[in-house]
Amino acid sequence: MTRRPLSAINLIVVHTLATSYLNDLITVEHVRKWHTDPKPQGRGWDDIGYNYVIRRSGIVEQGRPLEYVPAHASGYNSRSIGIALAGGIRMEGDKKIPVDNYAEIQKISLRQLINNLSGSFPQIEYLCGHRDLSPDLDDDGVIEKFEWQKDCPCFDAWSWYIVGNNPQHPAKVLKSFDSTMK
Ligand SMILES: [Zn+2]
């Protein structure tokens, strides 16, 4: 794995684990196994791709240490922190349907984690969902639904963040980010 200076991090990216279980079955160790098992069962990586996993119960688990470049958003890894929430799909037969089915406690934990990270690292300025990093195919400066390469994280991460933001909270307010920005 490649080390990085923490000063390089200025973006938080929210992901879904795309799991259909709505109980607390999935933990960071499952995800680590999916990512580190040899191909074709796993991805054959050295460690879990995400920096954090948030379980259905709201427990926040550490994934890849922040000192190492994570593997969660192609083109944006060296500058970012990847946080993944368990859930995010429901099954219709064999088909995975993206859905914002996260537990309220997961969103509370996500907000706390974002505020802790942005408070601890003054250089963190931006927040987005994985889908916001899809390419701007029609070059209009906006990442639209038809351009999403995937639905991840199955909700509008920045709108959720800003609407729920407490203006009295001393933490700084992050800005939205997408693939049209540098
Ligand atoms: Zn993702």
Residues whose N, C-alpha, C, O or C-beta is under 5 A from the ligand:
A	BS01	ZN	H15 T16 H72 H130 C152
